[in-house]
Amino acid sequence: MARHNYGSAIREAFVYLLDTHPEVFVIGQGLWAKWYVGNSMTDLDKIYGTDRIMDSPVSELACTGAAVGASLCGYRPVVVHPRVDFMLYAMDAIVNQAAKWSHMVGGQAHPAVTIRGIVNRGGEQGAQHSQALHSWFAHVPGLRVVMPATALDARDLLISAVLCDDPVIYIDDRWLYDLEEDLPPVIERPLEREGPHVVREGRDVTLVGASYSTQQCLLAARALGEAGVSAEVVDLRVLNPLDATCIVESVRKTGLLCVVDGGWRTCGMAGEIIARAVESLPPSALKASPVRLTLPDAPAPSSAPLENAYYTTERQVVEAVLGLVASKKNAGKQAGKKAS
Amino acid sequence: MGADQFNLGLLADPGRFTEKLDIAGCDPAKLASQLRMMLLIRRVEERIGDGLVSGAIACPCHLGIGQEAVAVGVSEHLRNTDRVFGAHRSHSHFLALGGEPYALLAEVLGKADGCSRGMGGSMHLYGDAHGFKGSVPIVAGTVALAVGAALAARKDGKGDVAVAYFGDGAAEEGVVHESLNLAAAFKLPVLFVCENNLFSSHLHISLRQPADRVGRYGDTHRIPTETVDGNDVAAVSAASGRFIGQMRKGGGPAFLEAVTYRWRGHVGPREDNDVGVNRDADLVKWKDRDPIRRLLDAMIDAGILDQSGYALMGNAVTEQVADAWARAEAAEFPPASALLDLVYAESS
């Protein structure tokens, strides 16, 4: 066991991959700088050389496209976009090329490329330095979308992503970089067998999160426990292709669902999770209408008070769940009245 | 030839360069194989055009009839371990590398024996056995991929090269400039081949760019660049041979602009008059610059081939294409399971 935080756990994944898989290389902006990507890649260029840790021109599209091209020639490149916002320049390479390549050539070639986008928000950075666009990527068949919530997953899901033959969007969140954990030795796990799992068991309500919002759900669950509510928490981990089985089973047990997502509300991941649960369960299984906590449908503001109002807090999660529990009780009373 | 940094000059002048090719010093066997390949490409594309007219083929097909010399001139310097990427008009790129006419025809018919297993149609071709890594219809969509394939080739260290085929319209996409810059900055062995046919869809280059020589973008990225008559297979072959030879020895990128003209419309079998493009007068002249006829004239003049030999070659090609078409029509469609089974390498 070795103690790591989320950022250094990502670096551990790179060390493992670069040590054991010569076909792995990394390309992106800021890889030789000290501040672009936190502590997640410190000194890798000095250890593995600038041929394998390639700092790049300011060309998100060409660099991502080049990585896709190299992945069709036996390599496993990782493209690093220090902010997801800038990665939008690369959408053609990601959505038109990588995601569709296997299908449109009849499964004869697979772009084994990992595209790492870092969510780096807050601090009054505003609309173009704050976005979380996992729901967009999860909408695209052919992409696998991975969002680790813990240091262990930050390491192991990156390894699984890079060793997967499909294009993977790996999104990590700078707000998690200080999260510490003891990491066991690496075991390579095929990404196609990874998916959402229960990270805290409970009886009364199901909380679902991804990445940072999973940690918010865990904090809220602790507070709810003190209020006598037993919350189960599901961590999404792999958003596409989505295996919602454990979410459905959890909601079947608890009857209440609250989804917390760091993206926007409309057409977002939270809506998808609720839809999967609702369409998979009989109406009687839900004791109250599911609830989602998301960003409001607005670009990220810069001014501090607006920014504070923009992001979901643990307190809001607790209140939403208490509201769910209360409406379940009310519904129970109403049903009792009708029965009598 | 009147070309300068910005202007194609006489190279873009219809009615010029209609005479027989200068084939002095060319290997007769190589010339015969160039002629046969150009003829094969043309017959296959004519067959596809007929299939579009009859309704047998429904997918969008972009025919390159008239442009055969470019792919043939470049491909003779390539080997199976090279990495070639195409675009929407890539039948010639696929065939010139040795791709089977049957696999192409089956693909445009949506059949499981197609080069992309019937999943791509005309606009998504694949032929890895011959180094054809893929073609897509997003304009300039594969140019950066070719740069990455060149990066992989450099890492492999075996002297392989990448080729990016694109048109003059693609030069208006930002990714081409990012790709030229990246390839030049990293000194990657990729040959950018711009088939400048003077048209993007219905718009002439004069309505889209301030100059008609696309090679100026190679110059400005400090990439060795040549602009040649793209209907002269000997000229294309000589220039691409020089460039590819340098890249195999460790050289960086090169840019070949081949000036040519497509006889049919942007998409489909007709000659463009259906989409409001009036180019009748120019097209007649460009047909006089036919890359096949010019090579044939030169070979007959040099005594390498006679009319009866050419007729034999033509008959054999026609028979080959007819046979491939008949087999492709009889082939099976992909199974329904292909719809979902091919989205990921491993099903979840």
Chai-1 contact restraints between the chains, C-beta under 6 A:
chainA,res_idxA,chainB,res_idxB,connection_type,confidence,min_distance_angstrom,max_distance_angstrom,comment,restraint_id
A,P57,B,N181,contact,1.0,0.0,6.0,A-B,restraint_1
A,P57,B,L182,contact,1.0,0.0,6.0,A-B,restraint_2
A,P57,B,A185,contact,1.0,0.0,6.0,A-B,restraint_3
A,S59,B,E178,contact,1.0,0.0,6.0,A-B,restraint_4
A,S59,B,L182,contact,1.0,0.0,6.0,A-B,restraint_5
A,L61,B,V175,contact,1.0,0.0,6.0,A-B,restraint_6
A,L61,B,E178,contact,1.0,0.0,6.0,A-B,restraint_7
A,A62,B,A144,contact,1.0,0.0,6.0,A-B,restraint_8
A,A62,B,V175,contact,1.0,0.0,6.0,A-B,restraint_9
A,A62,B,E178,contact,1.0,0.0,6.0,A-B,restraint_10
A,A62,B,S179,contact,1.0,0.0,6.0,A-B,restraint_11
A,A62,B,L182,contact,1.0,0.0,6.0,A-B,restraint_12
A,G65,B,A144,contact,1.0,0.0,6.0,A-B,restraint_13
A,G65,B,L145,contact,1.0,0.0,6.0,A-B,restraint_14
A,A66,B,A144,contact,1.0,0.0,6.0,A-B,restraint_15
A,A66,B,V147,contact,1.0,0.0,6.0,A-B,restraint_16
A,A66,B,G148,contact,1.0,0.0,6.0,A-B,restraint_17
A,A66,B,L151,contact,1.0,0.0,6.0,A-B,restraint_18
A,A67,B,G148,contact,1.0,0.0,6.0,A-B,restraint_19
A,V68,B,L145,contact,1.0,0.0,6.0,A-B,restraint_20
A,G69,B,L145,contact,1.0,0.0,6.0,A-B,restraint_21
A,G69,B,G148,contact,1.0,0.0,6.0,A-B,restraint_22
A,G69,B,A149,contact,1.0,0.0,6.0,A-B,restraint_23
A,A70,B,G148,contact,1.0,0.0,6.0,A-B,restraint_24
A,A70,B,L151,contact,1.0,0.0,6.0,A-B,restraint_25
A,A70,B,A152,contact,1.0,0.0,6.0,A-B,restraint_26
A,L72,B,K133,contact,1.0,0.0,6.0,A-B,restraint_27
A,C73,B,R83,contact,1.0,0.0,6.0,A-B,restraint_28
A,C73,B,A149,contact,1.0,0.0,6.0,A-B,restraint_29
A,C73,B,A152,contact,1.0,0.0,6.0,A-B,restraint_30
A,Y75,B,A152,contact,1.0,0.0,6.0,A-B,restraint_31
A,N96,B,I138,contact,1.0,0.0,6.0,A-B,restraint_32
A,Q97,B,G141,contact,1.0,0.0,6.0,A-B,restraint_33
A,S102,B,L342,contact,1.0,0.0,6.0,A-B,restraint_34
A,H103,B,L342,contact,1.0,0.0,6.0,A-B,restraint_35
A,H103,B,V343,contact,1.0,0.0,6.0,A-B,restraint_36
A,M104,B,M119,contact,1.0,0.0,6.0,A-B,restraint_37
A,M104,B,G120,contact,1.0,0.0,6.0,A-B,restraint_38
A,M104,B,H124,contact,1.0,0.0,6.0,A-B,restraint_39
A,V105,B,S116,contact,1.0,0.0,6.0,A-B,restraint_40
A,V105,B,Y126,contact,1.0,0.0,6.0,A-B,restraint_41
A,V105,B,G134,contact,1.0,0.0,6.0,A-B,restraint_42
A,G106,B,S116,contact,1.0,0.0,6.0,A-B,restraint_43
A,G106,B,R117,contact,1.0,0.0,6.0,A-B,restraint_44
A,G106,B,M119,contact,1.0,0.0,6.0,A-B,restraint_45
A,G107,B,L342,contact,1.0,0.0,6.0,A-B,restraint_46
A,Q108,B,Y126,contact,1.0,0.0,6.0,A-B,restraint_47
A,H110,B,A345,contact,1.0,0.0,6.0,A-B,restraint_48
A,P141,B,V343,contact,1.0,0.0,6.0,A-B,restraint_49
A,G142,B,V343,contact,1.0,0.0,6.0,A-B,restraint_50
A,D165,B,A345,contact,1.0,0.0,6.0,A-B,restraint_51
A,D166,B,Y344,contact,1.0,0.0,6.0,A-B,restraint_52
A,D166,B,A345,contact,1.0,0.0,6.0,A-B,restraint_53
A,E192,B,E346,contact,1.0,0.0,6.0,A-B,restraint_54
A,E192,B,S348,contact,1.0,0.0,6.0,A-B,restraint_55
A,P241,B,S348,contact,1.0,0.0,6.0,A-B,restraint_56
